[in-house]
Amino acid sequence: MPPREVKLGETLSRLIEERGFSRNRQEILRAVGVSAAALSQYTRNQTRPSFQKLLDLADFFGVSLDYLVHGEGAGEQRVDHSSMAQLIDVSLTSVRTRVSQHSALVGRIGRVLADRVDSVARELAESATAGREGLIQDDESARLERFCVKADILSVDLGFDLIEVAGESPAAGTFLDVVAGNLTRGCRYRFLVPGDVEDKVPDFRGLLTDKVGEGVVWANCEFRRTDHPVVTGAGLYQLDVQRVRSEEAALYAQLSDYISSDGGLAYVIRPNSVTNSDMLMTGHHRDRARTTFDRLWKSARSL
């Protein structure tokens, strides 16, 4: 028998609409104990809730777990927790058996990979093209941003931190978790946005508050609106160079030509959604970008 299709997102969206929670989901959030962003990700099948959250959602809507997950069975049937516990117990037993069978293989793979890490890192650092093209990919800039002591971001749409979907609550973008983690470590952020983007700032600030608390966000993260035209965005980092060298040695070697002695790094954020790389700035352009950002920031309005 083929596996049944998981329809959690579709079923949950339908239940929310049918029960009249499309405009106000606070009752659901309180009953289940999740954030608005998390619930939105459930409805879009971007993440899966824990088993306990599934039970809470099924109880809240008064449907069976089978109906909630697969869209099948009685739509008004309460969850039989005892039978589900038996199924879980059987599943856990099966998982433990498979883990035991594969543990030796996993161990061998781990040892081989460990032996290869240093070799691959050296090959990357010594590559003739490593970082020479002046590009930095999204995963690389995210890894570097973790080591920021200060970050200034000129953004045309906050698209890397906030995902907006029509009729849904906004969800976390690619860099939001990095920003949240840095804020808890005392990194100072300054986000500068054009006027047509300022209405997104409360949503962004709200997602950060859900993760690290209102006090941390207001203490370490500032937002301002500039009335000057913004053609494209830019990221200006002040890095903890010692930590980068220690924890990301290969990446530092790859990009060291674009990192100043005091940890400054800057890049132009690409004005398209086709590529996944941004353009790094050399020293002269980095200094001019810093001066320009500071001037725009002084004349901008706080949000």
Residue frames relative to the residue before (quaternion, step in Angstrom):
aa qw qx qy qz dx dy dz
M 1.0000 0.0000 0.0000 0.0000 0.00 0.00 0.00
P 0.4219 -0.7104 0.4930 0.2726 3.61 -0.74 0.99
P 0.5731 -0.5959 0.4253 0.3683 3.61 -1.11 0.62
R 0.4899 -0.6656 0.4799 0.2944 3.56 -1.05 0.79
E 0.5217 -0.6499 0.4621 0.3030 3.55 -1.10 0.76
V 0.3683 -0.7048 0.5634 0.2241 3.56 -0.99 0.87
K 0.0330 -0.8178 0.5730 -0.0412 3.57 -0.64 1.16
L 0.1590 0.8393 -0.5093 0.1045 3.57 1.13 0.61
G 0.6777 0.5083 -0.3073 0.4335 3.59 0.80 -0.98
E 0.6822 0.4880 -0.2908 0.4604 3.58 0.88 -0.97
T 0.6725 0.4994 -0.3002 0.4563 3.57 0.91 -0.94
L 0.6655 0.5061 -0.3055 0.4556 3.57 0.91 -0.93
S 0.6410 0.5168 -0.3244 0.4658 3.60 0.96 -0.83
R 0.6617 0.5116 -0.3062 0.4546 3.57 0.97 -0.87
L 0.6552 0.5103 -0.3095 0.4631 3.58 0.96 -0.85
I 0.6336 0.5329 -0.3278 0.4551 3.58 1.00 -0.84
E 0.6860 0.4721 -0.2838 0.4754 3.57 0.94 -0.89
E 0.6883 0.4958 -0.2934 0.4408 3.60 0.85 -0.96
R 0.7271 0.4265 -0.2459 0.4785 3.59 1.02 -0.72
G 0.5615 -0.6647 0.3612 0.3353 3.58 1.27 0.19
F 0.5151 0.6509 -0.4178 0.3695 3.60 1.13 0.58
S 0.3316 0.7848 -0.4827 0.2029 3.63 1.21 0.21
R 0.7619 0.3795 -0.2041 0.4836 3.57 0.94 -0.86
N 0.7981 0.1270 -0.0621 0.5858 3.59 1.11 -0.57
R 0.0750 -0.8408 0.5360 -0.0111 3.56 -0.34 1.27
Q 0.3298 0.7923 -0.4737 0.1978 3.57 1.26 0.12
E 0.6302 0.5411 -0.3448 0.4372 3.60 0.99 -0.77
I 0.6396 0.5094 -0.3181 0.4798 3.58 1.03 -0.80
L 0.6643 0.5237 -0.3111 0.4333 3.58 0.86 -0.99
R 0.6721 0.4893 -0.3026 0.4662 3.59 0.97 -0.85
A 0.6823 0.5070 -0.2975 0.4345 3.58 0.91 -0.90
V 0.7535 0.3848 -0.1995 0.4943 3.56 0.97 -0.87
G 0.3681 -0.7568 0.4709 0.2647 3.59 1.17 -0.53
V 0.5319 0.5827 -0.4346 0.4344 3.58 0.93 0.93
S 0.5312 -0.6085 0.4806 0.3414 3.55 -1.32 0.30
A 0.6572 -0.5009 0.3828 0.4131 3.56 -1.27 0.30
A 0.6374 0.5305 -0.3278 0.4525 3.57 1.03 -0.80
A 0.6512 0.5157 -0.3204 0.4552 3.60 0.96 -0.85
L 0.6581 0.5028 -0.3155 0.4632 3.59 0.90 -0.90
S 0.6330 0.5306 -0.3281 0.4585 3.58 1.02 -0.80
Q 0.6573 0.4986 -0.3127 0.4706 3.59 1.01 -0.79
Y 0.5909 0.5517 -0.3685 0.4590 3.62 1.09 -0.61
T 0.7004 0.4841 -0.2877 0.4386 3.59 0.83 -0.97
R 0.7223 0.4023 -0.2500 0.5038 3.59 1.17 -0.48
N 0.4528 -0.7172 0.4238 0.3177 3.58 1.34 0.22
Q 0.3683 0.7272 -0.4991 0.2939 3.59 1.10 0.67
T 0.7761 0.0472 -0.0453 0.6272 3.57 1.18 -0.56
R 0.3562 -0.7152 0.5583 0.2234 3.55 -1.26 0.41
P 0.4358 -0.6963 0.4981 0.2777 3.60 -0.90 0.86
S 0.5884 -0.5426 0.4509 0.3951 3.55 -1.26 0.34
F 0.6731 -0.4923 0.3494 0.4271 3.57 -1.24 0.32
Q 0.6451 0.5229 -0.3306 0.4485 3.59 0.98 -0.82
K 0.6461 0.5077 -0.3254 0.4678 3.58 1.01 -0.78
L 0.6050 0.5448 -0.3522 0.4617 3.61 1.07 -0.70
L 0.6515 0.5090 -0.3134 0.4672 3.59 0.94 -0.90
D 0.6599 0.5125 -0.3089 0.4543 3.58 0.95 -0.90
L 0.6523 0.5052 -0.3168 0.4678 3.59 1.00 -0.81
A 0.6513 0.5108 -0.3172 0.4629 3.58 0.95 -0.87
D 0.6519 0.5082 -0.3126 0.4680 3.59 0.96 -0.84
F 0.6500 0.5341 -0.3282 0.4295 3.59 0.94 -0.90
F 0.7580 0.3700 -0.2068 0.4958 3.59 0.88 -0.93
G 0.4211 -0.7323 0.4524 0.2860 3.59 1.26 -0.15
V 0.5370 0.5911 -0.4239 0.4273 3.57 1.00 0.84
S 0.5876 -0.5620 0.4363 0.3854 3.54 -1.27 0.23
L 0.6037 -0.5513 0.4260 0.3874 3.55 -1.21 0.45
D 0.6147 0.5571 -0.3385 0.4440 3.57 1.05 -0.77
Y 0.6645 0.4940 -0.2984 0.4747 3.56 0.97 -0.89
L 0.6597 0.5256 -0.3155 0.4348 3.58 0.92 -0.88
V 0.7412 0.4241 -0.2252 0.4691 3.58 0.89 -0.96
H 0.8192 0.2561 -0.1017 0.5031 3.59 0.88 -0.95
G 0.4299 -0.7104 0.4639 0.3086 3.59 1.22 -0.18
E 0.6104 0.5374 -0.3385 0.4733 3.56 1.24 0.46
G 0.7103 0.4422 -0.3266 0.4395 3.56 -1.22 0.38
A 0.7383 -0.4154 0.2916 0.4443 3.54 -1.31 -0.05
G 0.3792 -0.7612 0.4868 0.1995 3.54 -0.75 1.08
E 0.7486 0.3493 -0.2183 0.5195 3.60 1.17 -0.25
Q 0.4638 0.6930 -0.4318 0.3437 3.58 1.16 0.49
R 0.4296 -0.7019 0.5083 0.2539 3.58 -0.89 0.93
V 0.5595 -0.6225 0.4391 0.3265 3.53 -1.19 0.63
D 0.3006 -0.7224 0.5950 0.1834 3.56 -0.98 0.90
H 0.2515 -0.8231 0.4926 0.1286 3.55 -0.01 1.32
S 0.6376 0.5434 -0.3469 0.4217 3.60 0.98 -0.69
S 0.6729 0.4747 -0.3061 0.4776 3.59 0.92 -0.85
M 0.6314 0.5280 -0.3390 0.4557 3.56 1.04 -0.73
A 0.6179 0.5457 -0.3440 0.4496 3.58 1.04 -0.74
Q 0.6359 0.5195 -0.3296 0.4660 3.59 1.02 -0.77
L 0.6553 0.5081 -0.3148 0.4618 3.57 0.96 -0.87
I 0.6463 0.5186 -0.3193 0.4598 3.56 0.99 -0.81
D 0.6348 0.5381 -0.3307 0.4452 3.56 0.96 -0.83
V 0.6483 0.5050 -0.3110 0.4775 3.58 0.99 -0.86
S 0.6594 0.5162 -0.3077 0.4517 3.57 0.95 -0.90
L 0.6523 0.5162 -0.3156 0.4566 3.58 0.96 -0.86
T 0.6248 0.5344 -0.3358 0.4596 3.56 1.01 -0.77
S 0.6556 0.5092 -0.3036 0.4677 3.56 0.97 -0.88
V 0.6468 0.5215 -0.3170 0.4573 3.57 0.98 -0.85
R 0.6517 0.5162 -0.3229 0.4523 3.58 0.90 -0.91
T 0.6331 0.5331 -0.3309 0.4533 3.59 1.01 -0.79
R 0.6867 0.4783 -0.2965 0.4601 3.59 0.85 -0.93
V 0.6286 0.5346 -0.3352 0.4547 3.58 1.03 -0.78
S 0.6511 0.5188 -0.3132 0.4570 3.54 0.96 -0.86
Q 0.6650 0.5203 -0.3008 0.4434 3.57 0.96 -0.89
H 0.7771 0.3673 -0.1819 0.4777 3.57 1.00 -0.80
S 0.4242 0.7404 -0.4565 0.2520 3.60 1.19 -0.12
A 0.6503 0.5201 -0.3228 0.4499 3.58 0.95 -0.83
L 0.6551 0.5110 -0.3084 0.4632 3.56 0.99 -0.89
V 0.6438 0.5247 -0.3159 0.4588 3.56 0.96 -0.88
G 0.6391 0.5365 -0.3204 0.4485 3.55 1.00 -0.84
R 0.6629 0.4989 -0.3055 0.4672 3.57 0.95 -0.87
I 0.6392 0.5187 -0.3267 0.4644 3.58 0.99 -0.85
G 0.6387 0.5424 -0.3212 0.4411 3.57 0.97 -0.86
R 0.6650 0.5028 -0.3069 0.4592 3.57 0.95 -0.87
V 0.6461 0.5129 -0.3210 0.4651 3.58 1.00 -0.82
L 0.6608 0.5080 -0.3100 0.4573 3.57 0.93 -0.89
A 0.6282 0.5399 -0.3322 0.4512 3.57 0.99 -0.82
D 0.6594 0.5065 -0.3069 0.4630 3.57 1.00 -0.81
R 0.6993 0.4912 -0.2710 0.4431 3.55 1.12 -0.68
V 0.5248 0.6832 -0.4104 0.2990 3.60 1.13 -0.58
D 0.6912 0.4802 -0.2935 0.4534 3.59 0.73 -1.01
S 0.6508 0.5279 -0.3173 0.4439 3.56 0.99 -0.85
V 0.6738 0.4875 -0.2927 0.4719 3.57 0.90 -0.94
A 0.6339 0.5344 -0.3319 0.4498 3.60 0.98 -0.82
R 0.6577 0.4994 -0.3123 0.4695 3.58 0.96 -0.85
E 0.6395 0.5305 -0.3302 0.4479 3.58 0.96 -0.84
L 0.6588 0.5092 -0.3075 0.4605 3.57 0.98 -0.86
A 0.6869 0.4929 -0.2851 0.4517 3.56 0.87 -0.97
E 0.7326 0.4260 -0.2267 0.4799 3.57 1.05 -0.79
S 0.4227 0.7170 -0.4624 0.3056 3.58 1.28 -0.09
A 0.5290 -0.6611 0.4387 0.3011 3.56 -0.99 0.84
T 0.7481 0.3809 -0.2125 0.5001 3.58 1.17 -0.51
A 0.4170 0.7348 -0.4618 0.2701 3.60 1.25 -0.04
G 0.8540 0.0017 -0.0373 0.5189 3.57 -0.50 1.20
R 0.5215 0.6668 -0.4191 0.3283 3.61 1.20 -0.24
E 0.6455 0.5288 -0.3340 0.4383 3.60 1.09 -0.59
G 0.4762 -0.7192 0.4097 0.2969 3.59 1.25 -0.04
L 0.5618 0.5936 -0.3889 0.4251 3.56 1.18 0.50
I 0.1101 -0.7617 0.6334 0.0804 3.55 -1.21 0.56
Q 0.3286 -0.7645 0.5238 0.1823 3.56 -0.74 1.06
D 0.7046 -0.4941 0.3063 0.4068 3.55 -1.26 0.47
D 0.6797 0.4857 -0.3119 0.4526 3.60 0.86 -0.88
E 0.6406 0.5226 -0.3267 0.4580 3.59 1.11 -0.65
S 0.6696 0.4766 -0.3116 0.4769 3.59 0.93 -0.83
A 0.6221 0.5278 -0.3447 0.4644 3.60 1.08 -0.64
R 0.6476 0.5071 -0.3197 0.4704 3.59 1.00 -0.79
L 0.6694 0.4901 -0.3039 0.4684 3.58 0.97 -0.81
E 0.6389 0.5581 -0.3389 0.4067 3.58 0.94 -0.86
R 0.5552 0.6130 -0.3894 0.4054 3.61 1.17 -0.47
F 0.7199 0.4286 -0.2397 0.4904 3.59 1.19 -0.50
C 0.4002 0.7290 -0.4694 0.2969 3.60 1.24 0.29
V 0.2228 -0.7113 0.6450 0.1689 3.52 -1.23 0.65
K 0.7671 0.0296 -0.0344 0.6399 3.54 1.35 -0.31
A 0.0003 -0.7997 0.5999 -0.0230 3.57 -1.01 0.81
D 0.1086 -0.7663 0.6320 0.0406 3.55 -0.91 1.01
I 0.0548 -0.8181 0.5720 -0.0238 3.57 -0.67 1.12
L 0.1326 -0.7374 0.6586 0.0702 3.54 -0.86 1.05
S 0.0208 0.8366 -0.5417 0.0783 3.59 -0.34 1.24
V 0.3753 -0.7361 0.5198 0.2170 3.56 -0.94 0.90
D 0.8396 0.0825 -0.0261 0.5363 3.63 1.14 -0.46
L 0.3994 -0.7232 0.4653 0.3178 3.64 1.29 -0.03
G 0.2805 0.8292 -0.4523 0.1709 3.57 1.26 0.40
F 0.6666 0.4948 -0.3157 0.4595 3.60 1.12 -0.52
D 0.7271 0.4098 -0.2326 0.4993 3.58 1.24 -0.28
L 0.7943 0.2061 -0.0654 0.5677 3.57 1.16 -0.57
I 0.1440 -0.7742 0.6127 0.0668 3.56 -0.88 1.00
E 0.1128 -0.8029 0.5842 0.0369 3.56 -0.65 1.12
V 0.0481 -0.7700 0.6362 -0.0018 3.55 -1.01 0.94
A 0.5312 -0.6593 0.4265 0.3181 3.56 -0.80 1.01
G 0.8383 0.1790 -0.1528 0.4919 3.55 -0.87 0.99
E 0.6972 0.4208 -0.2623 0.5177 3.59 1.27 0.04
S 0.5666 -0.5565 0.4692 0.3862 3.53 -1.28 0.30
P 0.5461 -0.6260 0.4314 0.3519 3.63 -1.00 0.70
A 0.2451 -0.7658 0.5819 0.1222 3.54 -1.19 0.66
A 0.6484 -0.5343 0.3826 0.3842 3.56 -1.29 0.38
G 0.3377 -0.7316 0.5597 0.1936 3.54 -1.02 0.87
T 0.7905 -0.3595 0.2258 0.4414 3.56 -1.36 -0.02
F 0.7908 0.3578 -0.1657 0.4682 3.59 0.88 -0.93
L 0.4489 0.7288 -0.4532 0.2489 3.61 1.18 -0.21
D 0.6569 0.5073 -0.3230 0.4547 3.61 0.93 -0.82
V 0.6178 0.5323 -0.3450 0.4647 3.59 1.09 -0.69
V 0.6488 0.5120 -0.3133 0.4677 3.58 0.95 -0.91
A 0.6580 0.5175 -0.3108 0.4502 3.59 0.89 -0.95
G 0.6678 0.5053 -0.3027 0.4551 3.58 0.91 -0.90
N 0.6589 0.5072 -0.3058 0.4637 3.56 1.00 -0.81
L 0.6241 0.5510 -0.3438 0.4344 3.58 0.99 -0.79
T 0.6589 0.5070 -0.3188 0.4552 3.59 0.97 -0.77
R 0.6869 0.4520 -0.2776 0.4967 3.59 1.21 -0.46
G 0.6243 -0.5898 0.3287 0.3929 3.58 1.26 0.17
C 0.3989 0.6996 -0.4981 0.3215 3.61 1.21 0.21
R 0.3017 -0.7548 0.5587 0.1643 3.58 -0.98 0.89
Y 0.1287 -0.7932 0.5940 0.0371 3.55 -0.86 1.05
R 0.0509 -0.7469 0.6611 0.0509 3.54 -1.20 0.71
F 0.0865 -0.7940 0.6016 0.0119 3.58 -0.60 1.18
L 0.0980 -0.7885 0.6071 0.0097 3.54 -0.76 1.14
V 0.0034 0.8242 -0.5630 0.0614 3.59 -0.62 1.13
P 0.5208 -0.6103 0.4822 0.3517 3.60 -1.21 0.43
G 0.7264 -0.4878 0.2822 0.3934 3.55 -1.28 0.38
D 0.6986 0.4837 -0.2949 0.4370 3.59 0.96 -0.77
V 0.6595 0.4918 -0.3090 0.4771 3.60 1.26 0.05
E 0.4871 0.7124 -0.4261 0.2714 3.60 1.18 -0.37
D 0.6220 0.5559 -0.3604 0.4174 3.63 1.10 -0.51
K 0.6101 0.5437 -0.3547 0.4543 3.59 1.28 -0.16
V 0.5176 0.6857 -0.3974 0.3224 3.56 1.22 -0.49
P 0.6531 0.5089 -0.3515 0.4370 3.68 0.84 -0.77
D 0.6385 0.5163 -0.3319 0.4643 3.60 1.03 -0.73
F 0.6454 0.5159 -0.3090 0.4710 3.56 0.99 -0.89
R 0.6676 0.4949 -0.2956 0.4712 3.56 0.90 -0.95
G 0.6409 0.5373 -0.3201 0.4450 3.59 1.05 -0.76
L 0.6496 0.5056 -0.3183 0.4703 3.59 0.98 -0.81
L 0.6431 0.5078 -0.3178 0.4770 3.58 1.02 -0.79
T 0.6396 0.5326 -0.3215 0.4514 3.58 1.00 -0.84
D 0.6161 0.5519 -0.3413 0.4464 3.59 1.04 -0.76
K 0.7281 0.4501 -0.2365 0.4597 3.56 1.06 -0.76
V 0.8452 0.1760 -0.0516 0.5020 3.60 0.82 -0.93
G 0.5893 -0.5885 0.3764 0.4058 3.60 1.21 -0.13
E 0.6057 -0.6130 0.3822 0.3335 3.54 -1.08 0.79
G 0.6454 0.5523 -0.3290 0.4126 3.58 0.95 -0.85
V 0.6622 0.5030 -0.3034 0.4652 3.58 0.93 -0.89
V 0.6572 0.5204 -0.3169 0.4437 3.58 0.94 -0.89
W 0.7107 0.4530 -0.2742 0.4633 3.60 0.78 -0.98
A 0.6567 0.5209 -0.3183 0.4429 3.60 1.11 -0.59
N 0.8317 0.2707 -0.0831 0.4776 3.58 0.92 -0.92
C 0.7532 0.3480 -0.1974 0.5222 3.61 1.20 -0.16
E 0.0599 -0.8079 0.5862 -0.0087 3.58 -0.62 1.19
F 0.1384 -0.7642 0.6250 0.0792 3.53 -1.21 0.66
R 0.0385 0.7853 -0.6176 0.0219 3.55 -1.02 0.83
R 0.3464 -0.7197 0.5710 0.1898 3.51 -1.29 0.59
T 0.1785 -0.7713 0.6014 0.1071 3.55 -0.93 0.92
D 0.3546 -0.7319 0.5432 0.2087 3.56 -1.07 0.74
H 0.5114 0.6177 -0.4295 0.4153 3.58 1.27 0.01
P 0.5472 -0.6139 0.4394 0.3614 3.62 -1.04 0.62
V 0.1614 -0.7766 0.6051 0.0686 3.56 -0.99 0.90
V 0.2414 -0.8027 0.5346 0.1082 3.57 -0.48 1.23
T 0.7879 -0.0723 0.0754 0.6069 3.56 0.96 -0.87
G 0.5207 -0.6677 0.4449 0.2917 3.56 -1.24 0.38
A 0.1428 -0.7717 0.6123 0.0956 3.54 -1.35 0.09
G 0.2009 -0.7512 0.6151 0.1300 3.52 -1.24 0.56
L 0.0614 -0.7899 0.6101 0.0044 3.57 -0.84 1.01
Y 0.1003 -0.8262 0.5544 -0.0003 3.56 -0.47 1.26
Q 0.1378 -0.7013 0.6854 0.1396 3.51 -1.29 0.55
L 0.1447 -0.8558 0.4961 0.0241 3.56 -0.19 1.33
D 0.4208 -0.6116 0.5980 0.3023 3.50 -1.36 0.41
V 0.2766 -0.8283 0.4627 0.1527 3.56 0.15 1.35
Q 0.6366 0.5427 -0.3419 0.4282 3.59 0.92 -0.80
R 0.6647 0.4897 -0.3015 0.4770 3.58 0.96 -0.82
V 0.6275 0.5289 -0.3415 0.4582 3.59 0.99 -0.79
R 0.6637 0.5063 -0.3024 0.4600 3.57 0.87 -0.94
S 0.6985 0.4876 -0.2676 0.4502 3.56 0.96 -0.89
E 0.8074 0.3211 -0.1348 0.4762 3.58 0.83 -1.02
E 0.7738 0.1841 -0.1189 0.5943 3.62 1.22 -0.41
A 0.0178 -0.8654 0.5008 0.0014 3.55 0.81 1.03
A 0.6838 0.4884 -0.2978 0.4530 3.60 0.87 -0.93
L 0.6641 0.4912 -0.3097 0.4709 3.59 0.95 -0.84
Y 0.6251 0.5264 -0.3427 0.4634 3.60 1.02 -0.74
A 0.6558 0.5088 -0.3162 0.4594 3.58 0.93 -0.87
Q 0.6479 0.5364 -0.3078 0.4447 3.56 1.05 -0.78
L 0.8101 0.2813 -0.1112 0.5022 3.58 0.95 -0.89
S 0.3534 0.7917 -0.4565 0.1998 3.59 1.27 0.04
D 0.5909 0.5819 -0.3749 0.4143 3.62 1.10 -0.55
Y 0.7362 0.3983 -0.2175 0.5021 3.58 1.19 -0.49
I 0.6230 0.4968 -0.3455 0.4956 3.61 1.27 0.15
S 0.3735 -0.7439 0.5102 0.2163 3.58 -0.68 1.08
S 0.6905 -0.4924 0.3332 0.4120 3.57 -1.26 0.31
D 0.7269 0.3982 -0.2428 0.5040 3.59 1.14 -0.58
G 0.6643 -0.5610 0.2847 0.4036 3.59 1.26 0.39
G 0.4491 0.6980 -0.4572 0.3195 3.59 1.17 0.23
L 0.0889 0.7607 -0.6385 0.0752 3.56 -1.01 0.89
A 0.0003 0.8034 -0.5944 0.0355 3.58 -0.98 0.86
Y 0.0001 0.7917 -0.6108 0.0101 3.54 -1.17 0.62
V 0.4379 -0.6557 0.5526 0.2701 3.52 -1.30 0.54
I 0.3548 -0.7331 0.5397 0.2130 3.59 -0.77 1.02
R 0.5108 -0.6938 0.4201 0.2850 3.56 -0.69 1.12
P 0.3557 -0.7513 0.5178 0.2023 3.60 -0.98 0.83
N 0.6772 0.4223 -0.3133 0.5148 3.60 0.97 0.79
S 0.3979 -0.7088 0.5300 0.2415 3.58 -1.30 0.26
V 0.4728 0.6947 -0.4230 0.3391 3.57 1.26 0.30
T 0.7639 0.3089 -0.1744 0.5391 3.59 0.91 -0.90
N 0.3326 -0.7268 0.5557 0.2288 3.55 -1.32 0.08
S 0.6180 0.5351 -0.3366 0.4674 3.57 1.21 0.53
D 0.2288 -0.7461 0.6111 0.1320 3.55 -1.19 0.72
M 0.4970 -0.6771 0.4695 0.2724 3.57 -1.22 0.50
L 0.3459 -0.7479 0.5364 0.1822 3.57 -0.73 1.12
M 0.3439 -0.7313 0.5544 0.1989 3.57 -1.17 0.62
T 0.3972 -0.6685 0.5713 0.2625 3.54 -1.12 0.70
G 0.7843 -0.4060 0.2108 0.4191 3.56 -1.32 0.31
H 0.6826 0.4939 -0.3007 0.4469 3.59 0.80 -0.99
H 0.6919 0.4616 -0.2779 0.4806 3.58 0.88 -0.94
R 0.6059 0.5535 -0.3535 0.4490 3.59 1.08 -0.68
D 0.6689 0.4964 -0.3022 0.4636 3.59 0.93 -0.87
R 0.6535 0.4996 -0.3165 0.4724 3.59 0.99 -0.80
A 0.6330 0.5276 -0.3316 0.4594 3.58 1.02 -0.78
R 0.6360 0.5264 -0.3233 0.4625 3.58 1.02 -0.81
T 0.6630 0.5017 -0.3039 0.4652 3.59 0.91 -0.90
T 0.6616 0.5113 -0.3008 0.4587 3.57 0.95 -0.91
F 0.6483 0.5151 -0.3260 0.4561 3.58 0.92 -0.87
D 0.6635 0.5143 -0.3127 0.4444 3.59 0.87 -0.93
R 0.6484 0.5082 -0.3230 0.4658 3.60 1.00 -0.77
L 0.6549 0.5017 -0.3075 0.4741 3.58 0.95 -0.88
W 0.6447 0.5355 -0.3209 0.4411 3.57 0.99 -0.85
K 0.6590 0.5245 -0.3193 0.4344 3.60 0.91 -0.86
S 0.7398 0.3996 -0.2252 0.4922 3.59 1.02 -0.76
A 0.5540 0.6354 -0.3837 0.3770 3.61 1.27 -0.13
R 0.4502 -0.6851 0.5117 0.2571 3.56 -1.28 0.44
S 0.4768 -0.6828 0.4766 0.2816 3.59 -0.89 0.94
L 0.2168 -0.7685 0.5917 0.1107 3.55 -1.14 0.76
